[in-house]
Structure formats: structure tokens, C-alpha cells
Amino acid sequence: MLSWYSKLPIVLLASIGWIVAHQAAYAQITPDQTLGAEQSKFTTQEFRDLIEGGAIRGSNLFHSFLEFNVNEGQNVYFANPNGIANIITRITGSNISQIFGTLGVQGTANLYLINPNGINFGNNARLDIRGSFIATTADGIRLGEQGLFSATEPESSNLLTIQPGALFTNALRQHQGRQRGLGGSPHSLLPQIRHQGNLAVGTGQSLILSADTITSTGSLRARISTLEPMKVRLVCWLPMITLPPPLGPDTLISLLSNKLIWEPLTSTLPARALKEPVLV
């Protein structure tokens, strides 16, 4: 029979393993160094984790990360400094963003999430956002005629104070040639947004998903009045939108009157698109 002290190394190893695993699970938001002294800061707190710092240009706040994932049960919020109308977040690493918990903003700013590798919203993904939410697999976002916030070539970024015109760029990708190291059809190898949960934004705001392919088995909701056009929008660069059958008013295909509109490689939204009705 083993004495209690002979079991101690096993207990210690198990405890250390749990701590390492626990820390690893919550260490999946990693700021990069591309913004220099203005780099993003991620702080773990008791009830919610907070993202601060970033580069402020006019009413825009820019964040940049190597990895960006939200675990199930985790609450991640962006700080919303006074005067900030748009929080624009890019992921410059090589991995998909997995959003399994709550993603929010401590204020009324619109939130852009840009990851060219793809974004997956799990079954328990939730938005706590009073502004609009835009998730895209584009390479970057243009700011007027000269500004650029690129996720694939961050060194080429030119941050301006101009409001984002929301021109998502794809740098004329060779779509069929992009191999992701996974089996399946060519379409499955392209950057995509997968949505399984229930995502919603506040009254009068827009919820936009933009990707090469979009797969949705959950619900997308933007609260509207009876006089307002629908503010849920899908922008797909290939005709590869997959949705569940129309089961009620909360399923997207029903909200779009059973008509799916896909748009060309480059999709342009006017500068005030987030304040105006969006209808596809």
C-alpha cells in the first residue's frame, strides 16, 4: 500500500496540470505587437474579462490580436472610452476565432470583428452589444480612400480618423487555391463563418456576417419597429449560405422572405450604413 506522502507527487502533478489547463483555456486572447505603444491589453477579472488600450483615431478605436477566442462561460467585454463610436478588432494570427461565450461592449459603440481565417459562433455564443455588430473574414477594412486596417498585412495599415466606409477587401484572393489542410469539398477549405447560437443586437442596430461561406443553424435577430426594414444582413462572396428551414420569425431565412442574396467578391457599405436601415 502506498503511503500518503508517496502519493503526493501524483496529487501535485494533477493539481499543476489542472492549473495549467485552466490558464491555457483562458489565455486565448493574445494581443500582438503591431500597434506598438498603443497595443491592446487583456485583463482577467472576477466576473468578466476586459479589453482595454488600443489605438484611438478620432471616434475609432483599433485593436489587434494574434489569437481571439471566448470560452464557454467566459464573458469578454471591450472598454468603450468616451467619444468612441466604432471598435475595430483584427486577428493577425493563423487560427479561427472560436466564440463560445459572451462578447460585449461596455458602451454603445459598434463592434467590428475581422479574422480572415474564419469565425465560429458556438451554441452558447451571445452578444451583449448596444451598437451594431459586424463579423467578417475579409483581409481588412478600408477607411475612406487612403486608410487601411489590414489583418493579413498589418504592416501596411494606415489608421486615419475618418469613419470606416466598411469596404471589406479580399486582395483578389485565389479562392479555389486556398488549402486549409482539411478534407472535404473545396468550399469547406475557404474562410467561413459558422453560427450555431443565438445572436442579437439592440433596437435599431445592424447585425452583419460577411464571409466566403456562411453556415447558420442558430438565430440572428435585430430588434426593429414595424416601420423599419430588416437589419440582419448576410454578405457572401460565394453562393454558399447554408441555413435551417424556416421555422418561425427568429430564423433568418424567414426574415428574408425566403430569398437569399449573395454579393460579389468585394462588398461595399456606405459610410453611414450602420446608422441606416440595411435590407437585402
C-alpha positions in Angstrom: 0.0 0.0 0.0 1.3 3.4 -0.9 1.7 5.9 2.0 0.1 9.3 1.8 3.4 11.0 1.1 4.2 8.6 -1.8 1.0 9.8 -3.5 1.9 13.5 -3.1 3.8 13.8 -6.4 0.8 12.4 -8.2 -1.5 14.9 -6.5 0.8 17.8 -7.1 1.2 16.9 -10.8 -2.6 16.6 -11.1 -3.1 19.9 -9.5 -0.4 21.6 -11.6 -2.0 20.0 -14.7 -5.4 21.4 -13.8 -4.0 24.9 -13.2 -2.1 24.8 -16.5 -5.1 23.6 -18.4 -7.3 26.2 -16.7 -4.9 29.0 -17.5 -4.5 27.8 -21.1 -8.2 27.7 -21.6 -8.5 31.4 -20.6 -5.3 32.5 -22.3 -6.7 32.5 -25.8 -7.0 36.3 -26.2 -3.5 37.3 -27.1 -2.7 40.9 -28.2 0.0 41.3 -30.9 2.7 43.9 -31.1 1.6 45.6 -34.3 0.2 48.7 -32.6 3.4 49.4 -30.7 2.9 51.5 -27.6 -0.9 51.5 -28.3 -1.2 47.8 -28.2 -4.4 46.1 -26.8 -4.5 45.0 -23.2 -6.4 41.9 -21.9 -7.2 41.7 -18.2 -8.9 38.7 -16.5 -11.4 39.9 -13.8 -13.7 38.1 -11.4 -16.9 38.3 -13.4 -15.8 39.5 -16.8 -12.6 39.9 -18.7 -11.8 43.3 -20.1 -10.1 44.5 -23.2 -8.6 48.0 -23.0 -5.8 50.0 -24.7 -5.7 50.1 -28.4 -5.1 52.9 -30.9 -7.6 55.8 -30.9 -8.1 57.8 -34.1 -11.0 60.2 -33.9 -14.1 58.2 -33.0 -12.4 54.9 -33.9 -10.7 52.5 -31.5 -8.4 49.9 -33.1 -7.4 46.6 -31.5 -5.1 43.9 -32.8 -4.7 40.3 -31.6 -2.7 37.1 -32.5 -5.5 35.0 -31.1 -9.1 35.8 -30.2 -11.3 33.2 -28.6 -14.1 33.4 -26.0 -14.6 30.2 -24.0 -17.9 28.8 -22.9 -18.9 30.6 -19.6 -16.4 33.4 -20.3 -17.6 37.0 -20.5 -15.3 39.3 -22.6 -16.0 43.0 -22.9 -14.4 45.8 -24.7 -13.9 49.1 -22.8 -15.7 51.9 -24.6 -13.9 55.2 -23.9 -15.8 58.5 -24.3 -16.3 59.6 -27.9 -15.6 56.2 -29.4 -18.3 55.2 -32.0 -16.5 52.2 -33.6 -14.3 49.5 -32.1 -12.5 47.7 -34.9 -10.8 44.4 -34.0 -8.5 42.4 -36.2 -6.9 39.0 -35.7 -3.4 38.7 -37.4 -2.6 35.1 -36.4 -3.4 32.0 -38.4 -6.2 30.4 -36.4 -10.0 30.6 -36.5 -11.7 32.6 -33.7 -13.9 30.4 -31.5 -16.7 32.4 -29.8 -18.4 30.1 -27.3 -19.3 32.6 -24.5 -20.4 36.2 -24.2 -18.8 39.0 -26.3 -19.8 42.5 -25.3 -19.0 46.2 -25.3 -19.2 48.5 -22.2 -21.0 51.2 -24.1 -22.8 51.9 -27.3 -20.0 51.6 -29.9 -20.3 49.4 -33.0 -18.0 46.3 -32.9 -16.2 45.0 -35.9 -14.5 41.6 -35.7 -12.1 40.8 -38.6 -10.5 37.3 -38.9 -9.5 36.2 -42.4 -9.1 32.6 -41.1 -12.8 32.3 -40.1 -15.1 32.8 -37.1 -17.2 30.2 -35.3 -20.0 31.1 -33.0 -20.9 28.2 -30.8 -24.2 27.1 -29.3 -23.8 29.3 -26.3 -22.3 32.3 -28.0 -24.0 35.6 -27.0 -23.7 39.2 -27.9 -24.1 42.0 -25.2 -23.8 44.9 -27.6 -26.0 48.0 -27.8 -24.5 49.1 -31.1 -24.2 47.2 -34.4 -22.1 44.1 -34.8 -20.1 43.2 -37.9 -18.1 39.9 -38.2 -16.1 39.3 -41.4 -13.4 37.0 -42.8 -12.2 39.8 -45.1 -8.5 40.7 -45.2 -9.1 44.1 -43.7 -11.3 47.2 -43.7 -10.8 50.4 -45.7 -11.1 53.8 -44.1 -12.1 56.2 -46.8 -9.8 56.4 -49.8 -6.4 56.1 -48.1 -6.9 54.4 -44.7 -6.5 50.7 -44.3 -6.6 48.3 -41.3 -5.3 45.0 -42.6 -5.3 41.7 -40.8 -3.2 39.8 -43.4 -0.6 42.6 -43.9 -0.7 44.6 -40.6 2.5 46.5 -41.5 0.6 48.1 -44.4 -2.1 49.6 -42.2 -2.7 53.3 -42.2 -5.0 54.4 -39.4 -7.0 57.5 -40.1 -9.6 59.5 -38.2 -12.1 59.1 -41.0 -15.2 57.0 -40.3 -14.9 53.4 -41.7 -16.7 53.1 -45.1 -16.8 49.3 -44.3 -15.2 48.3 -47.5 -14.1 44.7 -46.8 -11.2 43.7 -49.0 -10.0 40.3 -50.1 -6.9 41.3 -52.0 -8.2 39.4 -55.1 -7.6 36.0 -53.4 -7.3 32.8 -55.4 -10.3 31.3 -53.6 -10.1 27.8 -55.1 -6.4 27.6 -54.3 -6.6 28.3 -50.6 -5.9 25.0 -48.9 -6.7 24.7 -45.2 -5.3 21.2 -44.5 -8.8 19.7 -44.1 -10.7 17.2 -46.1 -13.9 17.8 -47.9 -15.1 19.8 -50.8 -13.2 22.9 -52.0 -15.8 25.2 -50.4 -15.1 23.7 -47.0 -11.5 24.9 -47.3 -12.5 28.6 -47.6 -12.6 31.0 -44.7 -16.1 30.9 -43.3 -18.4 32.0 -40.5 -20.2 29.2 -38.7 -23.1 30.3 -36.5 -24.8 27.9 -34.1 -26.1 30.1 -31.3 -28.5 32.9 -30.8 -27.0 36.3 -31.7 -28.9 39.6 -31.3 -28.2 43.3 -31.2 -30.2 46.2 -29.8 -33.1 48.1 -31.2 -32.3 49.9 -34.4 -28.9 48.4 -34.9 -27.4 46.1 -37.6 -26.1 42.5 -37.4 -23.9 41.7 -40.4 -22.0 38.5 -41.1 -19.6 38.7 -44.1 -17.5 35.7 -45.4 -16.7 33.4 -48.3 -19.2 30.9 -46.9 -21.7 31.2 -44.1 -23.3 28.3 -42.3 -26.1 29.1 -39.8 -28.1 26.7 -37.6 -29.0 29.3 -35.0 -30.9 32.5 -35.0 -29.9 36.1 -35.8 -32.0 38.9 -34.5 -32.0 42.7 -34.8 -34.9 44.3 -32.9 -36.9 46.6 -35.2 -40.2 48.6 -35.3 -43.0 47.8 -37.7 -41.9 50.7 -39.9 -38.2 49.6 -40.1 -36.7 47.4 -42.8 -34.8 44.3 -41.6 -31.4 45.0 -40.2 -29.9 41.5 -40.4 -27.6 41.0 -43.3 -25.5 38.3 -44.8 -22.8 39.1 -47.3 -21.4 36.0 -49.0 -18.7 36.1 -51.7 -19.7 32.7 -52.9 -23.3 31.3 -53.2 -22.7 29.1 -50.1 -25.1 30.3 -47.5 -26.5 27.3 -45.5 -29.5 27.9 -43.2 -32.1 25.8 -41.4 -35.6 25.5 -42.8 -37.9 28.5 -41.9 -39.3 27.5 -38.5 -40.5 30.9 -37.3 -39.9 34.6 -37.1 -36.5 34.1 -35.4 -34.9 32.1 -38.3 -33.1 34.2 -40.7 -34.4 32.7 -43.9 -37.9 33.6 -42.8 -36.9 37.1 -42.0 -35.6 37.5 -45.6 -38.8 36.2 -47.1 -37.1 33.0 -48.2 -34.7 35.0 -50.5 -31.0 34.7 -50.1 -28.9 37.4 -51.7 -25.2 36.9 -52.2 -22.9 39.6 -53.4 -19.7 39.8 -55.4 -16.1 39.4 -54.1 -15.9 43.0 -52.8 -18.9 44.3 -50.8 -19.2 48.0 -50.1 -21.4 49.5 -47.4 -21.8 53.3 -47.3 -20.1 55.2 -44.6 -23.3 55.7 -42.7 -24.6 52.1 -43.2 -24.6 51.3 -39.5 -27.0 54.2 -38.8 -29.3 53.5 -41.8 -31.6 50.6 -42.5 -29.9 47.6 -44.1 -32.1 45.4 -46.4 -31.0 42.6 -48.6 
